[in-house]
Amino acid sequence: MADKSEVARLRSLAQLDADAVGAYDAALARIPEPLVRERLNGFRIDHVRHVQDLNALIHEAGGTPLELRLDLKGTAMVGLTAMSSMMGTEAALVAMLGNEEFSNRAYDVALRFDWRPEVRSLIEKHREDERRHVMWIREAVRTRPWERARATSEEGSEAPA
């Protein structure tokens, strides 16, 4: 049985991931590019899985699992992401980059605590997901791959004369 502080830390991480799901929903509602949507939806699924994984540990430790619902911080994160996303794909990605950088820092801090080996292993696995998310988004903002995909599809749709 884990102590209350461990359960509280796990719930805090789960809430962070629940808030991230909401932010991804806000961005996905406004991004038209299939390439970006596909990748962001995959990241959203990772965050849902993180909540489920953390909830299993919370339950196992005698705590109450978290519902996949925004808290006040998550509501602000979703609002900012939604507003930014109205300015286009790049702005949506910049907002998501900020969200993911925050998640990365939170997982870094979480790994400073003394965890049971199975809990530490799971948190490290989630941290690697977070790194992958931030690296892809950072690169997408830099290279704008949706523009190449759009140009390629437009070239393919032109019929020869």
Solvent accessible surface area in square Angstrom, and as a share of the most:
residue,aa,sasa,rsa
1,M,201,0.90
2,A,16,0.12
3,D,89,0.46
4,K,181,0.77
5,S,57,0.37
6,E,13,0.06
7,V,20,0.11
8,A,57,0.44
9,R,57,0.21
10,L,0,0.00
11,R,81,0.30
12,S,73,0.47
13,L,9,0.04
14,A,0,0.00
15,Q,29,0.13
16,L,8,0.04
17,D,0,0.00
18,A,3,0.03
19,D,0,0.00
20,A,4,0.03
21,V,6,0.03
22,G,12,0.12
23,A,0,0.00
24,Y,0,0.00
25,D,62,0.32
26,A,9,0.07
27,A,0,0.00
28,L,18,0.09
29,A,80,0.62
30,R,91,0.33
31,I,3,0.02
32,P,99,0.62
33,E,18,0.08
34,P,108,0.68
35,L,76,0.38
36,V,0,0.00
37,R,96,0.35
38,E,135,0.60
39,R,101,0.37
40,L,0,0.00
41,N,64,0.33
42,G,30,0.29
43,F,2,0.01
44,R,61,0.22
45,I,96,0.49
46,D,16,0.08
47,H,0,0.00
48,V,31,0.18
49,R,68,0.25
50,H,0,0.00
51,V,6,0.03
52,Q,112,0.50
53,D,36,0.19
54,L,0,0.00
55,N,24,0.13
56,A,62,0.48
57,L,17,0.08
58,I,0,0.00
59,H,127,0.57
60,E,106,0.48
61,A,4,0.03
62,G,56,0.54
63,G,17,0.16
64,T,99,0.58
65,P,52,0.33
66,L,19,0.10
67,E,110,0.50
68,L,90,0.45
69,R,156,0.57
70,L,66,0.33
71,D,53,0.28
72,L,155,0.77
73,K,86,0.37
74,G,0,0.00
75,T,76,0.44
76,A,69,0.53
77,M,22,0.10
78,V,31,0.18
79,G,32,0.31
80,L,116,0.58
81,T,1,0.00
82,A,15,0.12
83,M,123,0.55
84,S,17,0.11
85,S,3,0.02
86,M,132,0.59
87,M,149,0.67
88,G,31,0.30
89,T,10,0.06
90,E,67,0.30
91,A,25,0.19
92,A,0,0.00
93,L,0,0.00
94,V,78,0.45
95,A,15,0.11
96,M,0,0.00
97,L,27,0.13
98,G,36,0.34
99,N,16,0.08
100,E,1,0.01
101,E,53,0.24
102,F,77,0.32
103,S,2,0.01
104,N,12,0.06
105,R,135,0.49
106,A,28,0.21
107,Y,0,0.00
108,D,53,0.27
109,V,68,0.39
110,A,7,0.05
111,L,39,0.19
112,R,190,0.69
113,F,83,0.35
114,D,136,0.70
115,W,14,0.05
116,R,73,0.27
117,P,112,0.71
118,E,90,0.41
119,V,0,0.00
120,R,71,0.26
121,S,66,0.42
122,L,30,0.15
123,I,0,0.00
124,E,78,0.35
125,K,110,0.47
126,H,0,0.00
127,R,22,0.08
128,E,91,0.41
129,D,15,0.08
130,E,0,0.00
131,R,104,0.38
132,R,104,0.38
133,H,0,0.00
134,V,12,0.07
135,M,124,0.55
136,W,42,0.15
137,I,0,0.00
138,R,119,0.43
139,E,77,0.34
140,A,2,0.02
141,V,32,0.18
142,R,174,0.63
143,T,44,0.25
144,R,72,0.26
145,P,18,0.11
146,W,7,0.02
147,E,70,0.31
148,R,144,0.53
149,A,46,0.36
150,R,106,0.39
151,A,46,0.36
152,T,90,0.53
153,S,71,0.46
154,E,98,0.44
155,E,122,0.55
156,G,68,0.65
157,S,89,0.58
158,E,130,0.58
159,A,91,0.70
160,P,132,0.83
161,A,156,1.21
